[in-house]
Amino acid sequence: MTDMDLTGLRLSEAAELIARRAITPLDLTQAHLERIASLDSHLNCFITLTADLALQQAHQAGQALRRLGQPPSPLFGLPIGLKDLYETQGVRTTAGSTFFADYIPAADSAVVAKLKSCGAILLGKLNMHEIALGVTNVNPHYGACRNPWALERVSGGSSGGSAAALATCLCLGALGSDTGGSIRIPAALCGIVGLKPTYGAVSLRGVMPLSWNLDHAGPMARRVRDVAILLQSIVGYDPSDPYSLQGKAENYTAQISEGVRGWRVALATGDFFEGIDSEVWGAVQQASQVFEGLGARVERVELPFARQAALANGQMVVAEAAFIHRERLQNQPEMFGADVLARLQSGAALGQPEYIQARRTQSLLRREFERFFDHFDLLLTPTTPIPAPLIEGPDAVEQARLLTRFTAPFNLTGLPAISLPCGFSSQGLPIGLQIIARPWAEAALLRAAYAYEQVTDWHTRTPNL
C-alpha cells in the first residue's frame, strides 16, 4: 500500500489490517509522519511533533504484536494526535499559551494513560485556541491553524488542530475538549466527526481546565464508527476526578448499525435556529428528510430556552476561566493574546449575581431538557450558523458569540452531542449537522449518526491540498 493509502484508512480499517498482519504499526506511523512533513507547513496542525517517540512506540507495538499474536485492543498500533491541553508525561503541554511553553508534565492525563494502555501511538500535540478560550484557532503564539478546505479560513476551535489534522489524514483519530463547542465547531468547519459526551463521562484529570462545570473531553475522527471506538477506549468513571460521574456502561459499536426506524426526532426551529446562513439551514432541513427516509418520525419543535442556555454558558465560561487564570491575568496580562485577554477581563468583571443566576439557569435547563427527551429520542440542529469564516474576518470575540450559538446550550446542560458532515456550501465549505440525545445515550447518538452517514456521501469528500 502507498503512504496515501495508509493515511487515508479509516481507524477501524487500519485496526483490521494490523490484526490480519497486512500492515504493521511502523508502516502506519512512518506514512503519517511523512504526510505531516509534506502538508503541515501549510496547515500548522501540530504545536509539538513527537516523531521519535511515535517511531519508538511503533517498534514496541510491532514487537508486542509478534509476541501476542493478536492486537489486545482496537487502537493498538494506531497513530493519533492529542489537543495540546492533555498532559503527557515527558512531552510539553502548552495549552496554546506562552505561559506553558516549557511545561513538561510528570504524568499522563487519565485518558492519555488509557490510550497508551490500548497501545495507541502518539504523533504529537495539536494546535488549539489559546487556553481553549476561543473558536477560531487563530493562535497569536503558535500561529493560526488553517482550514484545509480553504487555507484563508479558520479551522474552528478550540480543537482546530485536531479537526484539520483529521481532515487531511495526518492522524487516524484525535482527542479534543469542548466547553462551548470546541469539539463540534471545528468538526463542522473541517468536515469531520466530533463527539462531546455526557458531562462527567470521560475523565478530565490531567486536562488543563477552562471551566470546571462545563469542560468535556471527547473523541474526533473521520467516521462515526471510529469515534465510537475512541470513545469506548476513554470513557469511564474516575474516582480521582471530582467531576467524573458514574453512568451506564455501554458497547458503542454493538448496535451501531441497527438504524432509527420508529425513533422520534425533533428538528429545532424558530428565530434562534433559522435566522442563519441559508445554505446551512437548507442542508440541515435536508438532513431531517434523510432521517424521515430512514423511518424516523421528524417533528419541528421550537426551543425557546436555547438562547438563555447559550447566554448562561458564555457567562460561566469566561467567569470560571478568569478565576482559573486570575494570577496570570493580574500579574502578566500582556502575555495573553488580545482576544483571550478581553474575554478573561469580561469574566473577571462579571458580577456575583450574574454568575449565580447562570448556575441556576444551568440547573433549570437541565431539568427542562430531561422533560424534552421524555418525548423525543434525538434533537437535530445546525452545528454552526455559518461555514468557516475568514481568518482576517471579524475578531475572535465576535466569532465566539456567533459560532457557539448552537453548541453552547449543550455544554450548559451536559447533554451528549455529535457533529458530522451534512453538506457543503456553494464555496465548497463543509456544513455540520449536530445531533443531541438524553444524558448517557451516547450509544443511541452514535447509532443515529451512523445511520445518517451510511446513506449520505458527505464524509467521503476530501480537501484538495
Stockholm file with secondary structure:
# STOCKHOLM 1.0

chainA/1-465         MTDMDLTGLRLSEAAELIARRAITPLDLTQAHLERIASLDSHLNCFITLTADLALQQAHQAGQALRRLGQPPSPLFGLPIGLKDLYETQGVRTTAGSTFFADYIPAADSAVVAKLKSCGAILLGKLNMHEIALGVTNVNPHYGACRNPWALERVSGGSSGGSAAALATCLCLGALGSDTGGSIRIPAALCGIVGLKPTYGAVSLRGVMPLSWNLDHAGPMARRVRDVAILLQSIVGYDPSDPYSLQGKAENYTAQISEGVRGWRVALATGDFFEGIDSEVWGAVQQASQVFEGLGARVERVELPFARQAALANGQMVVAEAAFIHRERLQNQPEMFGADVLARLQSGAALGQPEYIQARRTQSLLRREFERFFDHFDLLLTPTTPIPAPLIEGPDAVEQARLLTRFTAPFNLTGLPAISLPCGFSSQGLPIGLQIIARPWAEAALLRAAYAYEQVTDWHTRTPNL
#=GR chainA/1-465 SS CCHHHHHTSCHHHHHHHHHTTSSCHHHHHHHHHHHHHHHHHHHCCEEEECHHHHHHHHHHHHHHHHHHSSCSSTTTTCEEEEETTBCBTTBCCCTTSGGGTTCCCSSCCHHHHHHHHHTCEEEEEECCSGGGCCSSCCCTTTCCCEETTEEEEECCSSSHHHHHHHHTTSCSEEEEEESSSTTHHHHHHHTCEEEECSTTSBCCTTBCCSCTTTCEEEEEESSHHHHHHHHHHHBSCCTTCTTCCCCCCCCTTTTTTSCCTTCEEEEEESHHHHSSCHHHHHHHHHHHHHHHHTTCEEEEEECTTHHHHHHHHHHHHHHHHHHHTHHHHHHCGGGSCHHHHHHHHHHHHCCHHHHHHHHHHHHHHHHHHHHHTTTCSEEEEESSSSSCCBTTSSCHHHHHHHHTTTTHHHHHTTCCEEEEEEEECTTSCEEEEEEECSTTCHHHHHHHHHHHHHTCCGGGCCCCC
#=GC SS_cons         CCHHHHHTSCHHHHHHHHHTTSSCHHHHHHHHHHHHHHHHHHHCCEEEECHHHHHHHHHHHHHHHHHHSSCSSTTTTCEEEEETTBCBTTBCCCTTSGGGTTCCCSSCCHHHHHHHHHTCEEEEEECCSGGGCCSSCCCTTTCCCEETTEEEEECCSSSHHHHHHHHTTSCSEEEEEESSSTTHHHHHHHTCEEEECSTTSBCCTTBCCSCTTTCEEEEEESSHHHHHHHHHHHBSCCTTCTTCCCCCCCCTTTTTTSCCTTCEEEEEESHHHHSSCHHHHHHHHHHHHHHHHTTCEEEEEECTTHHHHHHHHHHHHHHHHHHHTHHHHHHCGGGSCHHHHHHHHHHHHCCHHHHHHHHHHHHHHHHHHHHHTTTCSEEEEESSSSSCCBTTSSCHHHHHHHHTTTTHHHHHTTCCEEEEEEEECTTSCEEEEEEECSTTCHHHHHHHHHHHHHTCCGGGCCCCC
//
